[in-house]
Each structure stands twice: as structure tokens, then as C-alpha cells.
Amino acid sequence: MTTKPQCSHRPAGRILAGVMLASLLVFTGCDRTPSGEGDWEVTIQGPDGPFGAAVVLVSGDGVLDVVGASGTRVWSREVDEGEFRAVVIQPASSGSADFRIRVREVGDPAPSVTILELAGMDDEPVPLTANHTPRYRR
């Protein structure tokens, strides 16, 4: 007479619990916040877009520079430590006034962008309203 070995689910359950515990420890120990020098991408949005040009004031701890993105040209100068005044020009009619802000620590909160002036694609001034805002992306 052959007896069937008894199966115990305890070892498999213990292994599964161990794997789950190990993966939980790995994922909780990971810091997913980016760190180090990097860029914030900024798009100026509003009801009259796309915009051909903008004058902006960028400020914040660790701001290093303001540069072009998506085909824009940017002229900027530091007016105070961590504060840049920049002219952003979009030469193509298909884009918008996009730019990047280089920062010392990309994990820090986004720098402040104040829109000082805007122009449409026809180079005509656009009256600023509360609906003209910067949109940030890392």
C-alpha cells in the first residue's frame, strides 16, 4: 500500500510572505524624487495662445539659468542671485513660448515664474490676465 505524502502549504505560505515582505522593504526604501542638477520645462498658457514672445522673471533658490526649449530662443541675465529676467521668442508659428529653467536641485519645489509681457504670433502685445499662467514639467 502506497501512502500519499501529506502536503503542507505552510512552507509555500512562508516563502510567499517572505517575498512580499522583502519587496515591500525594497519599494519603501526607494526615494523616487529626482535629485541633482536638472531642468524644469515651462510652457506659458492662456486664452490667447500660442504666444510668439514673452518676458518673464524667474526666481528661486538654486536657479542657474533660463534656456530655450522646443525651438525657442532665450536671452536671459541674472538680475539678482537666483533671479533671472528672460526674453523668450518662438520663431515658428506652430509652437508656443516654451523654455527650461536649469536648477541646482531638481527635487526642490519649482521656481517662481512671473509673466511680465506677452506678444502674440503677430508681434502684437497681449494684455495680461490671471488666466495667463506657467505650466511646469520636470
C-alpha positions in Angstrom: 0.0 0.0 0.0 1.4 3.3 -1.0 0.6 6.3 1.1 0.3 9.7 -0.4 2.6 12.2 1.2 0.9 15.0 3.1 1.2 18.4 1.5 1.7 21.3 3.8 1.0 24.8 2.5 3.0 26.3 5.3 6.4 26.4 3.6 4.9 27.9 0.4 3.0 30.4 2.5 6.1 31.4 4.4 8.1 31.8 1.2 5.3 34.0 -0.3 5.1 36.1 2.9 8.9 36.5 2.9 8.9 37.6 -0.8 6.1 40.1 -0.1 7.9 41.5 2.9 11.2 41.8 1.0 9.5 43.6 -1.9 7.7 45.9 0.5 11.0 46.8 2.1 12.7 47.4 -1.2 9.9 49.7 -2.5 9.5 51.7 0.7 13.3 52.2 0.8 13.4 53.8 -2.7 13.2 57.5 -2.9 11.6 58.3 -6.3 12.2 62.1 -6.0 14.7 63.2 -8.7 17.9 64.7 -7.3 20.8 66.7 -8.6 21.1 69.4 -11.3 18.3 69.4 -13.8 15.6 71.3 -15.7 12.1 72.4 -15.2 10.2 72.7 -18.5 7.8 75.7 -18.6 5.0 76.4 -21.1 3.1 79.7 -20.9 -0.6 79.0 -21.4 -3.5 81.3 -21.7 -6.6 82.2 -23.7 -4.8 84.0 -26.5 -2.1 81.3 -27.2 0.1 80.3 -28.8 2.4 83.1 -27.9 5.3 84.4 -30.0 7.2 86.1 -27.3 7.3 86.6 -23.5 9.3 88.5 -21.0 9.4 86.6 -17.7 11.0 86.9 -14.3 12.3 83.5 -12.9 13.3 83.3 -9.3 14.0 80.6 -6.7 16.8 79.0 -4.7 19.2 77.2 -6.9 18.1 78.7 -10.2 21.2 78.5 -12.5 19.9 79.7 -15.9 16.9 80.1 -18.3 17.3 78.4 -21.7 15.3 77.7 -24.8 13.1 74.6 -25.4 11.2 73.2 -28.4 12.8 75.6 -30.8 12.6 78.8 -28.8 15.4 81.3 -28.4 16.0 82.8 -24.9 18.1 85.7 -23.8 18.4 85.9 -20.1 20.5 87.7 -17.5 20.8 87.3 -13.8 19.4 90.4 -12.1 20.0 89.1 -8.6 21.2 85.9 -7.1 18.8 83.2 -8.2 16.6 85.7 -10.1 16.7 85.9 -13.9 14.9 88.2 -16.4 14.4 86.4 -19.7 13.1 87.2 -23.2 11.6 84.1 -24.8 11.0 84.1 -28.6 9.2 81.4 -30.5 10.2 81.8 -34.2 7.8 79.1 -35.6 4.1 79.6 -35.8 3.4 76.1 -34.7 4.8 76.3 -31.2 4.4 78.3 -28.0 6.7 80.2 -25.7 8.4 77.2 -24.1 11.6 77.4 -22.0 13.6 75.5 -19.5 14.8 76.6 -16.1 18.1 75.0 -15.0 18.3 74.4 -11.3 20.9 73.1 -8.9 18.5 70.6 -7.3 15.6 69.3 -9.4 14.0 67.7 -6.4 13.3 71.1 -4.9 10.0 72.9 -5.5 9.6 74.6 -8.9 11.0 78.1 -9.2 8.6 81.0 -9.5 7.8 82.4 -13.0 6.2 85.8 -13.3 5.0 86.7 -16.7 5.8 90.4 -17.3 4.9 90.8 -21.0 3.4 88.7 -23.8 3.1 89.0 -27.5 1.0 87.0 -30.0 2.4 85.3 -33.1 1.7 88.6 -34.9 4.1 90.5 -32.5 1.2 92.5 -31.1 1.1 92.9 -27.3 -1.3 90.5 -25.5 -3.0 92.1 -22.4 -2.0 90.0 -19.3 -4.8 88.4 -17.3 -4.9 86.0 -14.4 -5.6 83.3 -17.0 -2.0 83.6 -18.3 0.0 81.1 -16.3 3.1 79.0 -16.5 2.7 75.2 -16.7 5.6 73.2 -15.2 7.0 69.8 -16.1 10.1 68.0 -14.9 
